[in-house]
Amino acid sequence: MSLIYLDTETTGLDPLRHHIWEMAYAVDDGPVDSAIVPHTIVGADLDALMVGQYDQRVGMYPVSRQFEMGLAADLDGNTLVAANPAFDAGFLKARWGKAPWKYRLFDIEAYAMGALGYEIPQGLKTIAHDLRADDWGIPEPDHTAAGDVATLRACHEALRAIYTPPAHEGDDESETA
């Protein structure tokens, strides 16, 4: 089973009214792949477009129609990892009419709570900031799908290291008493 790190940029917050316009993902420790995908901005929330820098970025890249087929194939039976994965999953389900990923979603914001001492989930920007403050090499999230996937994966790797207890000398499982 693979972890599929995913981020989408959307024209608003409601998957029934708004649309994905950019997607990025990485499979495990593989490269981050991203694309502008076919979309409409009819009914878009202007604040959402400003946050994602839509007007500055959408014309810089060609629209990819094949990208989604690769993403759907890579998600098939695997675990979707995101900051608030219910958001991205909701948009993908509205777009595709199905959920090809494994039924459990991996929420990095919930995962960070115990490691970083949060009482409530924090956003990716706060998690990245707090990990950088502890000398983890985490890139700043930039509200591009690709940039946020890179930050997401780096945060997951740091949090996994925090949760993994250090091995103690003599803790070799192959030894017998």
Backbone as CSV, one residue per row, in Angstrom:
resi,resn,N_x,N_y,N_z,CA_x,CA_y,CA_z,C_x,C_y,C_z
1,MET,0.835,-1.171,0.000,0.000,0.000,0.000,0.884,1.239,0.000
2,SER,0.521,2.214,-0.802,1.275,3.455,-0.895,0.532,4.603,-0.242
3,LEU,1.299,5.611,0.151,0.739,6.872,0.611,0.754,7.833,-0.580
4,ILE,-0.388,8.446,-0.863,-0.507,9.398,-1.956,-0.712,10.777,-1.320
5,TYR,0.346,11.580,-1.329,0.283,12.935,-0.795,-0.405,13.799,-1.850
6,LEU,-1.446,14.530,-1.448,-2.295,15.220,-2.413,-2.664,16.619,-1.945
7,ASP,-2.747,17.537,-2.891,-3.320,18.853,-2.630,-4.040,19.321,-3.887
8,THR,-5.120,20.045,-3.659,-5.868,20.647,-4.766,-6.014,22.141,-4.511
9,GLU,-6.107,22.885,-5.568,-6.502,24.289,-5.501,-7.870,24.355,-6.164
10,THR,-8.791,25.065,-5.528,-10.177,25.074,-5.968,-10.701,26.496,-6.143
11,THR,-11.832,26.593,-6.810,-12.453,27.892,-7.044,-13.370,28.310,-5.894
12,GLY,-13.368,27.557,-4.809,-14.187,27.859,-3.635,-14.158,26.693,-2.675
13,LEU,-15.008,26.726,-1.676,-14.983,25.725,-0.617,-16.056,24.646,-0.722
14,ASP,-16.984,24.782,-1.626,-18.114,23.861,-1.731,-17.951,22.955,-2.958
15,PRO,-17.706,21.652,-2.735,-17.490,20.760,-3.883,-18.716,20.574,-4.770
16,LEU,-19.877,20.986,-4.312,-21.074,20.891,-5.147,-21.248,22.114,-6.042
17,ARG,-20.560,23.216,-5.738,-20.681,24.444,-6.539,-19.368,24.889,-7.166
18,HIS,-18.253,24.515,-6.551,-16.949,24.989,-7.004,-16.155,23.847,-7.636
19,HIS,-15.000,24.188,-8.204,-14.263,23.215,-9.002,-12.772,23.219,-8.665
20,ILE,-12.152,22.078,-8.875,-10.693,21.968,-8.783,-10.110,22.591,-10.044
21,TRP,-9.063,23.397,-9.883,-8.382,23.915,-11.073,-6.907,23.494,-11.120
22,GLU,-6.361,23.068,-9.982,-4.978,22.578,-9.961,-4.902,21.402,-9.007
23,MET,-4.128,20.402,-9.386,-3.901,19.227,-8.548,-2.413,18.924,-8.529
24,ALA,-1.964,18.378,-7.391,-0.594,17.879,-7.299,-0.606,16.672,-6.376
25,TYR,0.305,15.757,-6.643,0.422,14.598,-5.768,1.806,13.981,-5.920
26,ALA,2.136,13.177,-4.912,3.370,12.390,-4.930,3.053,11.035,-4.327
27,VAL,3.599,10.004,-4.915,3.437,8.647,-4.406,4.652,8.329,-3.542
28,ASP,4.393,8.089,-2.247,5.462,7.791,-1.287,6.570,8.846,-1.394
29,ASP,7.801,8.431,-1.691,8.898,9.406,-1.770,9.238,9.779,-3.208
30,GLY,8.306,9.536,-4.122,8.516,9.873,-5.533,8.366,11.366,-5.799
31,PRO,8.560,11.755,-7.049,8.483,13.172,-7.411,7.063,13.727,-7.265
32,VAL,6.983,15.024,-7.052,5.693,15.708,-7.012,5.291,16.016,-8.450
33,ASP,4.105,15.596,-8.827,3.569,15.843,-10.164,2.380,16.781,-10.010
34,SER,2.285,17.785,-10.859,1.173,18.725,-10.741,0.689,19.145,-12.121
35,ALA,-0.551,19.634,-12.149,-1.127,20.098,-13.414,-2.299,21.017,-13.145
36,ILE,-2.502,21.921,-14.080,-3.752,22.655,-14.161,-4.709,21.708,-14.881
37,VAL,-5.909,21.535,-14.353,-6.852,20.576,-14.926,-8.050,21.321,-15.514
38,PRO,-8.772,20.680,-16.435,-9.951,21.333,-17.017,-10.906,21.790,-15.905
39,HIS,-11.374,23.015,-16.022,-12.221,23.583,-14.981,-13.001,24.766,-15.538
40,THR,-13.898,25.267,-14.712,-14.611,26.504,-15.019,-14.503,27.416,-13.812
41,ILE,-14.528,28.706,-14.045,-14.548,29.632,-12.912,-15.920,30.284,-12.751
42,VAL,-16.898,29.777,-13.484,-18.268,30.262,-13.313,-18.683,29.976,-11.864
43,GLY,-19.126,30.996,-11.166,-19.549,30.842,-9.774,-18.403,30.769,-8.781
44,ALA,-17.181,31.071,-9.219,-16.016,30.988,-8.338,-16.096,32.017,-7.222
45,ASP,-15.495,31.664,-6.102,-15.327,32.575,-4.973,-14.044,33.359,-5.231
46,LEU,-14.152,34.657,-5.368,-12.983,35.478,-5.707,-11.890,35.389,-4.651
47,ASP,-12.257,35.247,-3.385,-11.248,35.097,-2.333,-10.444,33.806,-2.533
48,ALA,-11.125,32.734,-2.903,-10.432,31.459,-3.140,-9.455,31.586,-4.302
49,LEU,-9.865,32.288,-5.346,-8.980,32.485,-6.492,-7.760,33.322,-6.107
50,MET,-7.957,34.312,-5.247,-6.838,35.146,-4.807,-5.861,34.350,-3.946
51,VAL,-6.375,33.525,-3.035,-5.509,32.720,-2.172,-4.626,31.811,-3.021
52,GLY,-5.201,31.176,-4.013,-4.445,30.270,-4.887,-3.671,30.966,-5.988
53,GLN,-3.724,32.295,-6.036,-3.007,33.078,-7.047,-3.409,32.650,-8.461
54,TYR,-4.701,32.381,-8.614,-5.232,31.875,-9.877,-4.837,32.750,-11.065
55,ASP,-5.081,34.048,-10.963,-4.844,34.932,-12.112,-3.377,35.011,-12.498
56,GLN,-2.471,34.772,-11.560,-1.039,34.823,-11.845,-0.496,33.494,-12.376
57,ARG,-1.202,32.402,-12.076,-0.626,31.093,-12.355,-1.315,30.292,-13.426
58,VAL,-2.612,30.454,-13.615,-3.338,29.523,-14.479,-2.879,29.586,-15.926
59,GLY,-2.499,30.722,-16.416,-2.061,30.821,-17.799,-0.629,30.384,-18.037
60,MET,0.116,30.080,-16.958,1.525,29.708,-17.089,1.721,28.258,-17.521
61,TYR,0.696,27.435,-17.360,0.836,26.006,-17.616,-0.259,25.536,-18.558
62,PRO,0.034,24.579,-19.404,-1.040,24.024,-20.238,-2.003,23.201,-19.383
63,VAL,-3.231,23.122,-19.812,-4.221,22.304,-19.120,-3.993,20.852,-19.508
64,SER,-3.911,19.977,-18.510,-3.666,18.556,-18.755,-4.943,17.756,-18.577
65,ARG,-5.315,17.018,-19.594,-6.479,16.146,-19.492,-6.078,14.728,-19.057
66,GLN,-4.840,14.335,-19.243,-4.387,12.992,-18.886,-3.955,12.884,-17.424
67,PHE,-3.619,13.989,-16.811,-3.099,13.993,-15.446,-4.015,13.241,-14.490
68,GLU,-5.312,13.500,-14.581,-6.262,12.895,-13.642,-6.330,11.383,-13.766
69,MET,-6.143,10.848,-14.952,-6.164,9.389,-15.109,-5.015,8.767,-14.325
70,GLY,-3.838,9.401,-14.382,-2.695,8.904,-13.617,-2.925,9.018,-12.127
71,LEU,-3.494,10.131,-11.690,-3.791,10.319,-10.271,-4.789,9.276,-9.793
72,ALA,-5.866,9.081,-10.534,-6.887,8.102,-10.138,-6.289,6.703,-10.059
73,ALA,-5.437,6.352,-11.013,-4.800,5.029,-10.999,-3.879,4.887,-9.788
74,ASP,-3.126,5.939,-9.480,-2.221,5.870,-8.329,-2.980,5.846,-7.003
75,LEU,-4.131,6.494,-6.937,-4.938,6.484,-5.720,-5.642,5.154,-5.494
76,ASP,-5.870,4.395,-6.548,-6.666,3.172,-6.465,-6.151,2.231,-5.378
77,GLY,-6.946,2.082,-4.315,-6.615,1.166,-3.229,-5.553,1.667,-2.275
78,ASN,-5.078,2.879,-2.459,-4.025,3.429,-1.607,-4.596,4.471,-0.650
79,THR,-3.742,5.015,0.188,-4.166,5.966,1.211,-3.900,7.392,0.765
80,LEU,-4.944,8.207,0.776,-4.850,9.622,0.448,-4.379,10.358,1.702
81,VAL,-3.294,11.112,1.575,-2.736,11.891,2.676,-2.855,13.362,2.317
82,ALA,-3.423,14.154,3.213,-3.572,15.584,2.945,-3.694,16.337,4.261
83,ALA,-3.621,17.640,4.165,-3.981,18.510,5.272,-5.484,18.732,5.112
84,ASN,-6.259,18.159,6.017,-7.719,18.153,5.893,-8.138,17.367,4.643
85,PRO,-7.873,16.062,4.625,-8.146,15.262,3.424,-9.621,15.188,3.051
86,ALA,-10.524,15.418,3.986,-11.941,15.388,3.649,-12.266,16.464,2.611
87,PHE,-11.569,17.590,2.662,-11.781,18.664,1.686,-11.414,18.183,0.283
88,ASP,-10.164,17.715,0.122,-9.712,17.264,-1.199,-10.523,16.063,-1.680
89,ALA,-10.790,15.120,-0.781,-11.565,13.934,-1.142,-12.965,14.316,-1.593
90,GLY,-13.580,15.289,-0.923,-14.916,15.738,-1.308,-14.944,16.308,-2.721
91,PHE,-13.913,17.085,-3.060,-13.842,17.652,-4.404,-13.581,16.573,-5.455
92,LEU,-12.701,15.621,-5.134,-12.426,14.546,-6.094,-13.663,13.677,-6.304
93,LYS,-14.366,13.357,-5.220,-15.583,12.551,-5.355,-16.640,13.288,-6.170
94,ALA,-16.776,14.583,-5.957,-17.742,15.358,-6.741,-17.337,15.388,-8.212
95,ARG,-16.056,15.436,-8.470,-15.554,15.517,-9.845,-15.631,14.172,-10.554
96,TRP,-15.246,13.101,-9.839,-15.140,11.779,-10.450,-16.362,10.894,-10.217
97,GLY,-17.178,11.228,-9.244,-18.333,10.392,-8.922,-17.975,9.126,-8.170
98,LYS,-16.733,9.012,-7.723,-16.300,7.827,-6.968,-15.052,8.176,-6.170
99,ALA,-14.697,7.280,-5.281,-13.511,7.443,-4.443,-12.603,6.232,-4.640
100,PRO,-11.569,6.328,-5.479,-10.732,5.157,-5.752,-9.754,4.806,-4.621
101,TRP,-9.546,5.704,-3.685,-8.581,5.480,-2.618,-9.141,4.528,-1.569
102,LYS,-8.235,4.031,-0.731,-8.632,3.201,0.399,-9.547,4.036,1.288
103,TYR,-10.461,3.409,1.985,-11.496,4.127,2.721,-10.966,4.999,3.850
104,ARG,-9.796,4.716,4.385,-9.231,5.561,5.439,-8.408,6.679,4.822
105,LEU,-8.639,7.905,5.313,-7.871,9.066,4.879,-6.863,9.406,5.972
106,PHE,-5.701,9.893,5.585,-4.651,10.245,6.524,-4.613,11.771,6.613
107,ASP,-5.000,12.300,7.778,-5.060,13.742,8.001,-3.818,14.198,8.757
108,ILE,-2.918,14.903,8.078,-1.676,15.350,8.692,-1.945,16.347,9.815
109,GLU,-3.044,17.103,9.741,-3.378,18.068,10.779,-3.768,17.367,12.077
110,ALA,-4.495,16.273,11.997,-4.818,15.493,13.193,-3.580,14.745,13.693
111,TYR,-2.789,14.230,12.784,-1.566,13.491,13.129,-0.592,14.366,13.918
112,ALA,-0.551,15.645,13.626,0.392,16.560,14.278,-0.004,16.903,15.712
113,MET,-1.241,16.704,16.080,-1.720,17.147,17.383,-0.893,16.590,18.541
114,GLY,-0.712,15.291,18.598,0.030,14.686,19.704,1.506,15.048,19.680
115,ALA,2.092,15.048,18.508,3.526,15.318,18.395,3.873,16.755,18.747
116,LEU,2.975,17.686,18.420,3.272,19.101,18.625,2.483,19.729,19.772
117,GLY,1.684,18.905,20.470,0.979,19.376,21.656,-0.202,20.288,21.392
118,TYR,-0.841,20.146,20.240,-2.007,20.964,19.935,-3.247,20.377,20.608
119,GLU,-4.135,21.254,21.060,-5.412,20.805,21.608,-6.454,20.632,20.519
120,ILE,-6.302,21.388,19.437,-7.185,21.266,18.277,-6.300,21.220,17.034
121,PRO,-6.786,20.641,15.943,-5.957,20.589,14.734,-5.576,21.990,14.255
122,GLN,-4.356,22.097,13.760,-3.835,23.336,13.197,-3.626,23.141,11.703
123,GLY,-3.564,24.220,10.961,-3.363,24.156,9.526,-1.928,23.818,9.164
124,LEU,-1.729,23.486,7.903,-0.411,23.085,7.413,0.630,24.171,7.635
125,LYS,0.253,25.424,7.462,1.204,26.527,7.643,1.725,26.569,9.078
126,THR,0.843,26.415,10.054,1.252,26.411,11.467,2.111,25.195,11.780
127,ILE,1.720,24.040,11.280,2.498,22.818,11.521,3.897,22.973,10.950
128,ALA,3.994,23.442,9.719,5.299,23.632,9.086,6.135,24.633,9.877
129,HIS,5.527,25.726,10.300,6.230,26.747,11.086,6.776,26.153,12.381
130,ASP,5.921,25.414,13.095,6.338,24.846,14.377,7.429,23.792,14.208
131,LEU,7.366,23.012,13.141,8.431,22.034,12.882,9.736,22.737,12.500
132,ARG,9.656,23.801,11.714,10.865,24.574,11.384,11.487,25.176,12.641
133,ALA,10.640,25.610,13.580,11.140,26.173,14.836,11.923,25.126,15.632
134,ASP,11.629,23.855,15.399,12.366,22.750,16.042,13.466,22.206,15.132
135,ASP,13.877,22.999,14.151,15.000,22.689,13.257,14.732,21.583,12.243
136,TRP,13.473,21.345,11.913,13.161,20.433,10.820,13.202,21.229,9.525
137,GLY,13.737,20.651,8.480,13.835,21.326,7.181,12.544,21.222,6.397
138,ILE,11.589,22.035,6.739,10.263,21.988,6.134,10.094,23.188,5.209
139,PRO,9.727,22.971,3.942,9.471,24.125,3.061,8.204,24.870,3.488
140,GLU,8.171,26.152,3.205,7.002,26.990,3.494,5.881,26.633,2.519
141,PRO,4.665,26.366,3.019,3.559,26.141,2.089,3.275,27.427,1.320
142,ASP,2.950,27.312,0.037,2.818,28.515,-0.794,1.486,28.624,-1.537
143,HIS,0.520,27.818,-1.178,-0.786,27.801,-1.848,-0.690,27.472,-3.326
144,THR,0.379,26.759,-3.715,0.367,26.067,-4.994,0.186,24.598,-4.624
145,ALA,-0.479,23.854,-5.457,-0.704,22.452,-5.124,0.626,21.716,-4.959
146,ALA,1.584,21.941,-5.861,2.873,21.244,-5.783,3.663,21.661,-4.543
147,GLY,3.700,22.947,-4.256,4.417,23.426,-3.082,3.823,22.883,-1.798
148,ASP,2.508,22.825,-1.736,1.856,22.316,-0.537,2.038,20.813,-0.387
149,VAL,2.128,20.066,-1.483,2.412,18.626,-1.387,3.822,18.414,-0.838
150,ALA,4.783,19.198,-1.291,6.153,19.079,-0.779,6.194,19.377,0.720
151,THR,5.469,20.402,1.152,5.403,20.739,2.582,4.707,19.630,3.356
152,LEU,3.599,19.144,2.831,2.826,18.078,3.465,3.690,16.847,3.712
153,ARG,4.403,16.419,2.686,5.233,15.210,2.819,6.372,15.443,3.808
154,ALA,7.005,16.609,3.760,8.096,16.905,4.700,7.579,16.932,6.135
155,CYS,6.387,17.490,6.346,5.792,17.488,7.684,5.508,16.060,8.144
156,HIS,4.977,15.230,7.248,4.704,13.840,7.615,5.985,13.122,8.014
157,GLU,7.045,13.300,7.245,8.310,12.640,7.563,8.850,13.093,8.920
158,ALA,8.763,14.394,9.212,9.227,14.910,10.504,8.361,14.367,11.640
159,LEU,7.057,14.391,11.466,6.157,13.893,12.507,6.357,12.401,12.748
160,ARG,6.566,11.650,11.690,6.817,10.210,11.838,8.080,9.990,12.653
161,ALA,9.106,10.802,12.411,10.354,10.690,13.182,10.121,11.058,14.649
162,ILE,9.289,12.055,14.897,8.979,12.439,16.280,8.257,11.303,16.992
163,TYR,7.335,10.661,16.311,6.561,9.571,16.907,7.360,8.274,17.052
164,THR,8.422,8.103,16.300,9.197,6.866,16.342,10.227,6.964,17.453
165,PRO,10.115,6.127,18.472,11.089,6.215,19.568,12.479,5.801,19.078
166,PRO,13.489,6.441,19.627,14.846,6.064,19.218,15.161,4.644,19.674
167,ALA,15.936,3.957,18.865,16.363,2.603,19.232,17.377,2.715,20.369
168,HIS,17.286,1.808,21.307,18.235,1.778,22.421,19.297,0.733,22.147
169,GLU,20.458,0.997,22.634,21.558,0.044,22.457,21.138,-1.301,23.029
170,GLY,21.345,-2.347,22.284,20.981,-3.690,22.724,19.549,-4.067,22.391
171,ASP,18.827,-3.202,21.698,17.437,-3.483,21.328,17.362,-4.212,19.999
172,ASP,18.175,-5.203,19.801,18.153,-5.960,18.554,17.125,-7.077,18.695
173,GLU,16.109,-7.053,17.869,15.033,-8.047,17.950,15.526,-9.445,17.627
174,SER,16.662,-9.544,16.954,17.135,-10.876,16.589,17.849,-11.555,17.758
175,GLU,18.167,-10.784,18.800,18.820,-11.398,19.951,17.802,-12.189,20.752
176,THR,18.235,-13.241,21.364,17.366,-14.008,22.249,17.917,-13.928,23.664
177,ALA,17.016,-13.986,24.619,17.431,-13.860,26.031,17.839,-15.181,26.595
